Amino acid sequence: MKGQDILLLVKLLCLESWKAGDTAVSEVSKDLSGWSDEGELNAQLRSIDAMLESSEYYESLFTLRGLATELGISKSEISKSLKRCVSVNLAKHNRFTGRPEVNKKAFEEFVSHGMKYVFPVRPAQLTRGIPTTFSAPVLESKLLSAGELKMVWPDPRGKEMGQAIEPLYKSVPYAVKRDSELYAYLALLDAIRMGNARESNLACKMLNERLFK
């Protein structure tokens, strides 16, 4: 398994929860306060929201090209990632729609028990970036005493200072700007990757709620 495989799986989970005309994407601006140019971000989100009104566009998001655009990963890498995920039963193709989809139970088991061993992470130097783990909106209000220093994915356009957390894949800062639910999922996964008991247990609980709501 590679970091981009997890990123792909999480994106598929997010797409599954959308429907044509959904307003999920427009919620990104409420959750992503870590950019220096929020006006530009909001304009991008309005454009994406308008495209989601088209069911044809929505279906295109499940293609190699669509996933590549959403995640900032090449089509060839998307194809390889999908094959790896299918081979270990973390993903499959829906026999009715043909769309790739996640085996949620297997995904939850892998994340809960193997994530911190396969993708361990430790805070590094101070940098500018996008809040993650307990510093992200999804967890910030749940862990008020988690610590003073924020944890961030390095991003030159971020306006938060904190300790650097290496994202699962280099395109994570790009991808989360397009999807608030993706941002929430990846922040929870980072809390699990950190391996601290309190944060990890809470993140696992919240992840489970998202997966099986």
Secondary structure in CASP SS format (residue, H / E / C, confidence):
PFRMAT SS
TARGET T0000
AUTHOR 0000-0000-0000
METHOD secondary structure of the structure
MODEL  1
M C 1.00
K C 1.00
G H 1.00
Q H 1.00
D H 1.00
I H 1.00
L H 1.00
L H 1.00
L H 1.00
V H 1.00
K H 1.00
L H 1.00
L H 1.00
C H 1.00
L H 1.00
E H 1.00
S H 1.00
W C 1.00
K C 1.00
A C 1.00
G C 1.00
D C 1.00
T C 1.00
A C 1.00
V H 1.00
S H 1.00
E H 1.00
V H 1.00
S H 1.00
K H 1.00
D H 1.00
L C 1.00
S C 1.00
G C 1.00
W E 1.00
S C 1.00
D C 1.00
E H 1.00
G H 1.00
E H 1.00
L H 1.00
N H 1.00
A H 1.00
Q H 1.00
L H 1.00
R H 1.00
S H 1.00
I H 1.00
D H 1.00
A H 1.00
M H 1.00
L H 1.00
E C 1.00
S C 1.00
S H 1.00
E H 1.00
Y H 1.00
Y H 1.00
E H 1.00
S H 1.00
L C 1.00
F C 1.00
T C 1.00
L H 1.00
R H 1.00
G H 1.00
L H 1.00
A H 1.00
T H 1.00
E H 1.00
L H 1.00
G C 1.00
I C 1.00
S C 1.00
K H 1.00
S H 1.00
E H 1.00
I H 1.00
S H 1.00
K H 1.00
S H 1.00
L H 1.00
K H 1.00
R H 1.00
C H 1.00
V H 1.00
S H 1.00
V C 1.00
N C 1.00
L C 1.00
A E 1.00
K E 1.00
H E 1.00
N C 1.00
R C 1.00
F C 1.00
T C 1.00
G C 1.00
R C 1.00
P E 1.00
E E 1.00
V E 1.00
N C 1.00
K H 1.00
K H 1.00
A H 1.00
F H 1.00
E H 1.00
E H 1.00
F H 1.00
V H 1.00
S H 1.00
H H 1.00
G H 1.00
M H 1.00
K H 1.00
Y H 1.00
V H 1.00
F C 1.00
P C 1.00
V C 1.00
R C 1.00
P C 1.00
A C 1.00
Q C 1.00
L E 1.00
T E 1.00
R E 1.00
G E 1.00
I E 1.00
P E 1.00
T C 1.00
T H 1.00
F H 1.00
S H 1.00
A C 1.00
P H 1.00
V H 1.00
L H 1.00
E H 1.00
S C 1.00
K C 1.00
L C 1.00
L C 1.00
S C 1.00
A C 1.00
G C 1.00
E C 1.00
L C 1.00
K C 1.00
M E 1.00
V E 1.00
W E 1.00
P E 1.00
D C 1.00
P C 1.00
R C 1.00
G E 1.00
K C 1.00
E E 1.00
M E 1.00
G E 1.00
Q E 1.00
A E 1.00
I C 1.00
E C 1.00
P C 1.00
L C 1.00
Y C 1.00
K C 1.00
S C 1.00
V H 1.00
P H 1.00
Y H 1.00
A H 1.00
V H 1.00
K C 1.00
R C 1.00
D C 1.00
S H 1.00
E H 1.00
L H 1.00
Y H 1.00
A H 1.00
Y H 1.00
L H 1.00
A H 1.00
L H 1.00
L H 1.00
D H 1.00
A H 1.00
I H 1.00
R H 1.00
M H 1.00
G C 1.00
N C 1.00
A H 1.00
R H 1.00
E H 1.00
S H 1.00
N H 1.00
L H 1.00
A H 1.00
C H 1.00
K H 1.00
M H 1.00
L H 1.00
N H 1.00
E H 1.00
R H 1.00
L H 1.00
F C 1.00
K C 1.00
END
